[in-house]
Amino acid sequence: MDEESRITKEGIRIHAPQDFAGMRKAGAVAARILDEVGPLVEPGVTTATLDDFIRNRVEELGATSATIGYRGYQHASCISVNHVVCHGIPGEKSLKNGDILNIDVTVIVDGWYGDTSRMYVAGKPSIKAQRLIQVTHDSLMKGIEAVRPGATFGDIGAAIQTYAEGHRMSVVRDFCGHGLGRVFHAPPNVLHFGRAGKGPVLEEGMFFTIEPMINLGRAETKTLADDWTAVTRDKSLSAQFEHSIGVTSDGFEIFTPSDLFFPEFR
């Protein structure tokens, strides 16, 4: 354990000030890869092709894929198309015009994990799909804006839930954000719904992801026979955005920022 780090009673690691630099570096690599894969997303391209590009860029940038070999998974990304909520497995099916997809990448750089995802569109999205993507992105940012010392994890969830449901969309309950740092997944579970003022109190030095999954229809999901792919039970479209976050003395730092994070709908 680092000299200045500690664990809270809820099992959440409080990282030392110098640890922010490692997370910044890992997050920048993950965000860069998502920047670079964007121009390849177009009708006719397979998700396997996108994953091959990501795998090569991870290696070229001197990082390690956190997902290859994780619980038997064999790909450098998860790519979730249309009604796939998360953990979509790259394959040989070609994208069609109007398909929306989340690409999720986690890399390891000098022992630190950078985890981020964002939405892309092959061709032109429908009005409903475009609105879903916008609301999902804005829900993430509402959650991030609630991060500061003294706030609670319930504040994050409540901000996301209030915004998404206010736009008549639903928040997936079956998956959540998570702590990270020198490990891929750690306490706490970061729920994207909840009550303000509830849950563990945020402290400077906490590192975690916020990654809301928002559905146009109902919130319920099911996992397919491959034990990875999660889909909406009602086949409605789903979207997700994810950032890795650190709690600072007066707010938050986004470890996975990008000027290209969400340009097409601004």
Residue pairs with C-beta under 8 A, 6 or more apart in sequence:
2 15
2 16
2 18
2 19
3 16
4 16
4 17
4 18
5 13
5 14
5 15
5 16
5 19
5 205
6 13
6 14
7 13
7 14
8 14
8 200
8 203
10 187
10 188
10 200
11 186
11 187
11 188
12 179
12 186
12 187
12 188
12 200
12 203
12 206
13 179
13 181
13 186
13 187
13 205
13 206
13 207
14 203
14 204
14 205
14 206
15 23
15 181
15 205
15 206
15 207
15 246
16 205
17 205
19 112
19 181
19 205
19 207
20 246
20 253
22 109
22 110
22 111
22 112
23 112
23 114
23 181
23 207
23 244
23 246
23 255
24 253
24 255
25 109
25 110
25 112
25 114
26 63
26 107
26 108
26 109
26 110
26 112
26 113
26 114
26 255
27 114
27 116
27 244
27 254
27 255
27 256
27 257
28 114
28 255
28 256
29 58
29 61
29 63
29 107
29 109
29 114
30 105
30 106
30 107
30 114
30 115
30 116
30 244
30 256
31 114
31 116
31 256
31 257
31 258
31 261
32 61
32 258
33 54
33 57
33 58
33 61
33 105
33 107
34 103
34 105
34 116
34 117
34 118
34 258
34 260
35 258
35 260
36 53
36 57
37 50
37 53
37 54
37 57
37 103
37 120
38 120
38 260
40 49
40 50
40 53
41 50
41 95
41 101
41 103
41 120
41 121
41 122
42 95
42 122
42 123
43 94
43 95
43 96
43 97
43 99
43 122
43 123
44 94
44 95
45 94
45 95
45 122
46 90
46 91
46 92
46 93
46 94
46 95
47 79
47 81
47 88
47 90
47 91
47 93
47 95
47 101
48 90
48 91
48 92
50 77
50 79
50 90
50 103
51 75
51 76
51 77
51 79
51 90
54 76
54 77
54 103
54 105
55 65
55 68
55 75
55 76
55 77
58 64
58 65
58 76
58 105
58 107
61 107
62 109
63 107
63 108
63 109
63 114
64 107
64 108
64 109
65 76
65 106
65 107
65 108
66 106
66 107
66 108
66 113
66 115
66 184
67 73
67 75
67 76
67 77
67 78
67 106
68 74
68 75
68 76
70 184
73 228
75 89
75 90
76 105
77 90
77 103
77 104
77 105
78 86
78 87
78 88
78 89
78 90
78 102
78 103
78 104
78 117
78 228
79 88
79 89
79 90
79 101
79 102
79 103
79 104
80 86
80 87
80 88
80 101
80 102
80 104
80 229
80 238
80 240
81 88
81 95
81 99
81 100
81 101
82 99
82 100
82 101
82 237
82 238
83 231
83 232
83 235
83 236
83 237
83 238
84 102
84 229
84 230
84 231
84 238
85 172
85 174
85 175
85 213
85 215
85 221
85 230
85 231
85 232
85 238
85 240
86 102
86 104
86 175
86 213
86 230
86 240
87 223
87 228
87 229
87 230
88 101
88 102
88 228
88 229
89 226
89 228
89 229
95 101
95 122
96 122
96 123
97 122
97 123
97 124
98 121
98 122
98 123
98 124
98 125
98 126
98 129
99 121
99 122
99 123
100 119
100 120
100 121
100 122
100 125
100 129
100 132
100 133
100 237
100 239
101 119
101 120
101 121
101 122
102 117
102 118
102 119
102 120
102 239
102 240
102 241
103 117
103 118
103 120
104 115
104 116
104 117
104 240
104 242
105 115
105 116
105 117
106 113
106 114
106 115
106 116
106 184
107 113
107 114
108 114
111 182
112 181
112 182
113 180
113 181
113 182
113 183
113 184
113 244
114 244
114 255
114 256
115 180
115 184
115 209
115 242
115 244
115 256
116 242
116 243
116 244
116 256
117 211
117 240
117 241
117 242
118 241
118 242
118 261
118 262
119 133
119 136
119 137
119 239
119 240
119 241
119 262
121 129
121 130
121 133
121 264
125 133
128 216
128 237
129 237
130 265
131 167
132 169
132 214
132 216
132 237
132 238
132 239
133 239
133 265
134 265
135 163
135 164
135 167
135 169
135 214
135 239
136 164
136 169
136 212
136 213
136 214
136 239
136 240
136 241
137 241
137 262
137 265
138 163
139 160
139 163
139 164
139 171
139 192
139 212
139 214
139 241
140 160
140 210
140 211
140 212
140 241
140 242
140 243
142 159
142 160
142 162
142 163
143 156
143 157
143 159
143 160
143 192
143 210
143 212
144 210
144 243
144 245
144 252
144 254
145 159
146 155
146 156
146 158
146 159
147 156
147 202
147 210
147 245
147 247
147 251
147 252
148 202
148 247
148 250
148 251
148 252
149 202
149 203
149 204
149 247
149 249
149 250
150 201
150 202
151 201
151 202
152 196
152 197
152 198
152 199
152 200
152 201
152 202
153 188
153 190
153 191
153 194
153 198
153 199
153 200
153 202
154 191
154 194
154 195
154 196
154 197
154 198
154 199
155 196
155 197
156 190
156 191
156 192
156 194
156 210
157 190
157 191
157 192
157 193
157 194
157 195
157 199
158 193
158 194
158 195
158 196
159 196
160 171
160 192
160 193
160 210
160 212
161 171
161 192
161 193
161 194
164 170
164 171
164 212
164 214
165 171
169 214
169 215
169 216
170 214
170 215
170 217
170 218
170 219
171 192
171 193
171 212
171 213
171 214
171 215
171 219
172 192
172 212
172 213
172 214
172 215
172 219
172 221
172 238
173 191
173 193
173 219
174 220
174 221
174 230
175 211
175 213
175 221
175 230
176 189
176 190
176 191
176 192
176 211
177 189
177 190
177 191
177 192
177 208
177 209
177 210
177 211
177 242
178 185
178 186
178 187
178 188
178 189
178 190
178 208
178 209
179 185
179 186
179 187
179 188
179 190
179 206
179 207
179 208
180 186
180 207
180 208
180 209
180 244
181 207
188 199
188 200
188 208
190 208
190 209
190 210
190 211
191 199
192 210
192 211
192 212
192 213
202 247
203 247
204 247
204 248
204 249
205 246
205 247
206 246
206 247
207 244
207 245
207 246
207 247
207 255
208 244
208 245
209 242
209 243
209 244
209 245
210 242
210 243
210 245
211 240
211 241
211 242
211 243
212 240
212 241
213 238
213 239
213 240
214 238
214 239
214 240
215 232
215 236
215 237
215 238
216 236
216 237
216 238
217 232
217 234
217 235
217 236
217 237
218 232
218 233
218 234
218 236
220 232
220 233
220 234
221 230
221 231
221 232
221 233
222 230
222 231
222 233
223 229
223 230
223 231
224 230
224 231
231 238
232 238
241 261
241 262
242 256
243 254
243 255
243 256
243 257
244 254
244 255
244 256
245 252
245 253
245 254
245 255
246 252
246 253
246 255
